[in-house]
Amino acid sequence: MPNIQMSYTTNLPAQDQLEAFALSVHNLVAPVVVTDVGNFKTFFNPVVRYAAGAGNTLKAFLLIDFRMLPGRTPEVKKEAADIILAQAAKYFSVANGVETSITVEIGTIDKENYHK
């Protein structure tokens, strides 16, 4: 744990960097949320079809859903989000004419309903 779901549109710049981005997030966020880096799992979900606003399909999207077990303070969650967004900007804010929206949601997994 944590589990990370990354959904991205197929026009996201630098998609070949998704794994490197995930590994950097694992290494940088692990000490902040106080867990072993080996507990992280990231899943990549390409999105082929989507609707945005009034139909702008030229814009790229990267939505990062970061979930972990309870017990982290709002400050820790904010620090994790800031790290993730800063790393995402380094990897995916490529000046190639594709406007990219990067968002992260930090959430808590309901421990009662999480089973391994």
C-alpha positions in Angstrom: 0.0 0.0 0.0 -0.3 2.8 -1.4 -2.2 2.1 -4.6 -2.0 4.6 -7.4 -4.2 4.6 -10.5 -3.1 6.8 -13.3 -5.6 7.5 -16.1 -4.2 9.3 -19.1 -5.4 10.3 -22.5 -3.6 8.8 -25.4 -2.3 12.3 -26.5 -0.4 12.7 -23.2 3.2 13.9 -24.0 6.1 11.7 -22.9 4.0 8.6 -22.2 7.1 6.5 -22.4 8.1 8.1 -19.1 5.1 6.8 -17.1 7.1 4.1 -15.4 10.0 6.4 -14.5 7.5 8.9 -13.2 5.8 6.3 -11.0 9.1 5.1 -9.6 10.2 8.6 -8.7 6.8 9.1 -7.0 7.3 5.9 -5.0 10.7 6.9 -3.8 9.9 10.5 -3.0 6.5 9.9 -1.3 7.4 6.8 0.7 9.2 8.7 3.5 6.5 11.4 3.6 3.6 8.9 4.2 5.9 6.7 6.3 5.8 3.4 4.4 8.3 1.2 2.6 8.8 2.0 -1.1 8.2 -1.7 -1.8 4.5 -1.3 -0.7 3.7 1.0 -3.7 1.7 -0.2 -6.6 0.9 2.0 -9.7 -1.5 1.0 -12.4 -1.6 2.8 -15.8 -5.0 3.2 -17.5 -4.9 4.7 -21.0 -8.1 6.5 -21.9 -9.0 6.3 -25.6 -12.4 8.0 -25.5 -13.4 10.9 -23.3 -15.4 14.1 -23.3 -14.0 17.3 -22.0 -15.8 20.6 -21.5 -17.4 21.7 -24.8 -15.6 18.9 -26.7 -11.9 19.9 -26.7 -10.2 16.6 -27.5 -6.8 18.4 -28.2 -6.1 18.8 -24.5 -4.3 15.9 -22.7 -5.2 14.7 -19.2 -3.4 12.9 -16.5 -5.5 12.0 -13.5 -3.7 10.5 -10.5 -5.8 8.7 -7.9 -3.5 8.0 -4.9 -5.0 5.9 -2.1 -3.5 4.7 1.2 -4.6 3.3 4.5 -5.9 5.7 7.1 -3.8 7.6 9.6 -2.1 10.4 7.6 -2.7 14.0 8.5 -4.1 16.5 6.1 -0.6 18.1 6.0 1.0 14.8 5.0 -1.6 14.3 2.3 -0.9 17.8 1.0 2.8 17.2 1.0 2.4 14.0 -1.0 0.1 15.8 -3.5 2.7 18.6 -3.9 5.5 16.1 -4.6 3.4 14.2 -7.1 2.3 17.3 -9.0 5.9 18.6 -9.1 7.2 15.3 -10.5 4.3 15.1 -13.0 5.1 18.6 -14.2 8.8 17.6 -14.8 7.8 14.5 -16.8 4.7 15.6 -18.7 4.6 19.4 -19.2 6.4 19.1 -22.5 6.4 22.1 -24.8 4.9 20.4 -27.9 1.7 22.3 -28.3 -0.4 19.9 -26.3 -2.1 21.6 -23.3 -2.0 19.1 -20.4 -4.1 19.0 -17.3 -2.6 17.2 -14.4 -4.6 16.5 -11.3 -4.0 14.3 -8.2 -6.5 13.1 -5.6 -5.2 11.8 -2.3 -7.6 9.5 -0.6 -7.9 7.0 2.1 -8.7 3.3 1.6 -11.5 2.0 3.8 -9.5 -0.4 6.0 -12.6 -2.4 6.9 -13.2 -3.2 3.2 -9.6 -3.6 2.0 -8.5 -7.3 1.9 -5.4 -9.0 0.6 
